[in-house]
Amino acid sequence: MTLLGLQWASPMMFLLLPLVFLPWFTHNQDKTVAWSQFVPVDSLSNMIGFALKLLASLVLAGLILSLAGPYYPEQTVERVGNGAEVVVLVDRSRSMDDPFSTRDKALAVNRTVGKGDSKRRIAQKYLLEFVDKRPDDRFGFVLFSDKALDLLPLSYNKDSIRATIDASALGKGLSETNIAQALIKAGEMYGKEAYHGSRTVLLVSDGGQEFTDEDKQTIAALYKRENLTLYWIYMRSTAGLSLDEEGTDNSWGNTPEKRLHKFFQSLGVPYRVFEIESVKSFSEAIDTIDKQQDQTLIVNEVMPREIKTAPFFWVAMITMLLLMMAQFYTAWGVRKAHE
C-alpha cells in the first residue's frame, strides 16, 4: 500500500486512525452560570485548549503511523564513477604466516602468527589502504588455501569489504594451496554480473602452483569471455631470480612460481606481476594498480529497503513532551493560585 509516498508494512494499523479524534470528545466541564454575561470570553484559553487537543491527536497519529511500518521499497539506482570492479584473491596458506623479509632465508622458517611482520598482516594493511583510496570501486573477496571461499560478492559497501579483509588475517593458515579454484571463483563471480566497466582480479600470494590442463582451459576461456585484467602480487619469501629471468639450469624454470607466471602470460588477457620484496615495493605496487584502473564505471546499484519509522516516532515523542510540560505548568499554576 502506498501513502504519503511511502510503502507500509502493516496497513491494517490504519484502522486505528479514528482514535486521533479521542481528545476532541473529552468530558464537558462547563458549568451553567445564571448571569453568563458577567463571565468574559477568554479567547487565549480557547486557543490554548484547541492547541492541546491538536497536539494530543498528533501524538496518536504519530504512534499509529509508526506501528504501520513506513518504508521506501528496494530500488535500483544508476551509479556513475571512475574506478573498476576488483575481486581480491588472498592466499591463506601456512606460508603467509612467515615473516615478510628477504634479507635472511632463515627468517622464512620462523612462524610469526599474529605478528605485524607476517606476510598476511602486511597484505591486510595495504589492501585496506587500497580500498580506502578507491571510493567508486566495487570489491569482491575470495579467500583460498586448500579450498576457495567467495566471502563477499561485488559490493560498494566499504564497511563489509574492510571487515572481510580484517577477518582474512585472523587465525592460522593451512598447508594446502589451490590457486586454480580461487581464479575460477573470481571469474564466475564476474559471470553473474552484467558488464559495467573495467574488471580486475587481484591475486595476493607468496607461491605458485601447477595447474591441470582442465583448469588451464577453464581459466583461459573464463578470463577471455569476461574481459578480465589480472594482477599478481607475488610476495617473495627469499631473494632469488626474478620471474622474468632465466636461470642457468632448469631448476628455476620448473618451479611452480615460474610455471604459473608463464601460464598467466599465455592467457591472452592484460596481466602484470609485482614481485614484492619489501613493504615499500608492496606500497608501490598498490599505487601502480590504483593509477592504471581508473575508468568510467556505470553500475545499477540495488538500494535496500529504507525504514522510515523514526520520523513519525520522534514527532510523537516530542509532541508528548510538549503536552507533559503543559500539564506540569497547569499543576504549578493551580498550586500558585491556592497559595
N, C-alpha and C positions, 0 to 999 in steps of 0.2 A: 504494500500500500504506500502511495506517495502523498505527502502532505508537507507544506512549507518547504518544498524542495528536498525533502529527506525521505528515506525509507524507514519503516517502523517494524521492529522485530515482533512486537506484541500489540497489534492494533486493537485487540479486544479491550485493552485498557481504556480506550476512548469512551467506552460505555460509562466510565466513572466521571466523565467530564461534567455532567449536570451537577455534581457535588460542589462545583465552584460557586453556585448560587446560594449555598447554605448561609454564608454570612449576611445575606440580604433578608433572611427570614428569621432574624433574631426576635426575642420576646419584646413586645412593645411596652416600654416602661413609662410612657407618657401618662400624666395624671390629669384628671379633669379639674379645672380651676373655675370657680364661679365667675370671676371677672377676668377672663383671659386677656382682655385688653390691657390690663396692667402688667402682663408678662411680655417683655420685649422679645422680638425675634432676634436670635443670636446667629447671624449668618456665618460667622467664623466657626462656631461649634458645629453647625450643619456641614460645612465644608470638611472639617476635620473628621467627622463621623463618616462621611462619604468616602474620604481617602482611606480610612482604616478598613472599611469594608472591601474597598477595591484591592488593598494590599493583601487581605486575607484570601480573596478569590485568586489573586496571583500566586500565592503560596500553594494553594491546592492545585492550580493548573500546572505549575512547575513540577510538583511531585508526581502528578499523574502522567505528564508527558515524559518524565524521566523513566518511569516504570514501563512506558510503552516501548522503550529501547530504540531511540532515533539513531540513524547511521547513514553515512554515504556508502553506497554499494561499491564493490570492486569495479575498477575501471582501468582501461588501457590508455596510457599516455605516451605520446611520441617524445623521445628524449634525444636531443642532438648535442654532441660534444666532440672534442678532439681527444683521441686516445685509441684504445684497442680492447679486444677481448683476450684475456690472458688466462690460460689454465696452467697452474703451477703444479709440477710433479716433484715431490720431495722424497728423497731416499731416507728410509728409517732403518736401514740395516745396521748391524752392530759396529761396522767400521766408522759410521758417522759419529760415534761417541769418542773417537780418537782425537787427540789434540790437533788443532789446525796450525801446523807448522811444517816447514820443510828443511829447517836448519839441521835437524838431527834425526836420523832414521829411528833411533832408539825411542824417541818420543811416541812414535806411532803405536807401540805395543802397550803403552800405559793408558788404561781407560780413564776417562775423566767425566763419567756420567754425572750430569747436573752441574758441571763446572762451566765457567764462562768461556773457556778457550776451546771447547769441543767444537767440531765442525757443525754439528746441528744447532748449537747455540749461536754461532756466528751467522749461519744461514737464516735463522729465525730473526735476528736483529736486522739484517739488511733487507729481507723480504718485507718486514713491517715498514721500513722506510720507503721501499719501492711502492707499496700500497698507498702510503700516506701522500706521496707526491703525485699520485695519478688519480685525481678525484672523479674523472669521467670514465674510467675503465670499468669493465665488468670482469670480475675474477671468479674462477673456479679453482678447486683444490683437490688433488689426488695424492694420497699418502700410500707409499708402497714399501714392502720388504719382500716376503715370500708371496704375498698377495697384494693386489692394488685395490684401494678403497676410495671411491669417489665421494669424499666427505662433504663437498659443497658444490652445488651446481652453479652455473654462471649467475652472478648476482652483483647488484650495486651496493648491497648492504655492507658498509665498511666494518661495522661492529662484528658482524658474523665472520667476515674474512679475517679480521685481526684475531678473533677468538680461536678460529680454526688453526691459524699459523702458530699461535701460542700453544695450543693443545698438541700440535705435532712435535713439539720439542720436549714433551714430557716422557718419563719412563725410559726404559732401556730398549735398544734396537734388537732385532732378530738376526740370525746368522744368514738367512737366505735373501736373495735379491731377484726381483722379477721386473726388470725394466720394460720388457716387451708388453706385459699386461698393462702396465701403467700408461705406456704410449697409446695402446689401443683404447683404453678407457678415456683418455683425453680426446682422441679423435671421435669416439662415439658420443661424447658429451656435446661436441660441436654439431654432430649429425642430427641431434634432436632440436637444434635451433635454426631459425631462418638466418640467412647471411646478412649481416649488418655492416661489416667493415673489416678492418684488419684483425686477423685471427692468429694468436700466438700460443705456442706451447713452450713453457719454460721448465726445463729439466735441471734439477739440482741433485747431483750425485757425485760420489767420490770413486766410482769404479765403473767397469763395463760388464758386458755380458754377451755371450754367444747366442744369437737367436736361431730358431729353427727356420727352415725355408718357408713354412706356412706362416709363421709370424712376420717374416720379412715381406712376404707378398701382401698380407693383410695390412700392415702398417703403410707400405708404399701406396697401395690403392686408396686407403682411407685418407692419407695426408694430401694426396693429389686431388682427390674428389672434394675435400673440404677446404682446399686452398689455404693450407696452414704454413706458418713460419715457425721453424724450430730453433730454439736456443738451448745450448747445453752449458751449464755452469759446472765445470769439472773441477772439483775440489781435491787437488792432488795432495797426497799424504807425504810423499818423499820427492826429493829432487831427482830429475832424470830427463830423459829425452822428451821433447815436445811431441804432441800427437801428430804434427805435420812433418816431423823429422824422421829420417830412416836410419836405423841402427846398422852397425857393421855386420850383424848376423840376423838370423830370422827370429831370434828370441823376442825382440821388441815388436816386430811386425805381427807376431802371433798372439800378443797379449789381448785380453778381452777389450781393454780400453781402445786400443788401436783398431781392432776389428769393428767395434761399434762406431768409431769415428768414420771409418771408411764407408760403412753402411749408410750412415746419415748423409754423407756426401753424395751417395748414389741415389738418394730418394727422388731427386728432381724437384725439390721444393727449397725455398730460401732457408739456409742453415748457417749457423755460426757457433763455434765453440769458444768458450772463455776458460783458459786454463788458470785456475786460481791457486796462487801460491802464498798469498798474504791477505790480510784484512784489507789493505789498500787496493789490491787487484780485484777483490770482490766488489768493493765500492765502485771502482771504475767500470766494471762490467755492468753493474746495475745502471749506472749513469748512461752508458752507451746504449743499452736497450731502451732506456727511457727516452732518449733523443730519437731513436730510429722508429719507435712505434708511436707516432703522433699523427694520426689521420682522422678524417671526419668519421664519426661513428653515430649512426642513426639506429635507435633501438625502440621498439614498442614495449615499454615497461608496464607490467601489471601492478597497479597500486592496490594494496589490500583494503578491505572494508575499514572505514574510519568511524569509530563510535563517537556519537555526539551527545551522550547523556550528560556530561559535565556542565555545559552551559545552562541547561534547564535546572539542574540540581543546585547550582550556585545562585541562580536567580531566586529560587525558593528559599534557600538558606539565608541569603542577605535580606530578603523581604521579611522573613520570620524574625530576624534580628531587629529590624525596624519596629515590628509590632511589639516585641518584648520591651524595647526601650520606651515605647509609648505607654505600655502597661505600668512600667516602673515609674514613669513620670506622673501618670494618673494617681498611682498609690501615694507618691510623695506629695502631690498637690492636696489630696484628701487629708493626709496627715497634718500638713501645714494649716489647713482650714480649720481643723478641730483643736489646734493648739491655743 
